């Protein structure tokens, strides 16, 4: 499956928050993300990602192991995504270390998530703040087969436009790169 996703910088978070609240009930969550690679950076060299995410919500905490394949659409950065819930994040971290993977970066994302339907698709809109990065972002995604990627991205663009997000606001910058750059600077 492909995560058809577009990400954009948000210039007026308050307005966007109101528009999202009109579509669905948001839930505040904090993500603790740790990205792994082999010691020589083989996953990164192949444009792949391996991540353990622990999500702290108002009512629960859950963890997810995610592998993302190489980008299949350069304009959006959309990638194949495979993920599974894990009951013991500490065990998964230990397992990855035991397999020879090393943590390459870890950081926090403060999110407000909205699940809703548009254009006949289940969409997830996430308003994101990463404390180490200036600004607020929106991610809008849906999971599709590769043959449906182009149409899904058109639908995602349409919903973003309805939310007041323009083409000039879109970015493919990765949080991992921005956090890494901020830590260097």
Secondary structure, 3 states (H helix, E strand, C coil): CEEEEEEEEECCHHHHHHHHHHHCCCEEEEEEEEEEEECCCHHHHCCCEEEEEEEEECCCEEEEEEEEEEEEECCCCEEEEEEEEECCHHHHHHHHHHCCEEEEEEEEEEEEEEEEEECCEEEEEEEEECCCCCCEEEEEEEEECHHHHHHHHHHHHHHHHHCCCCHHHEECCCHHHHHHHHHHC
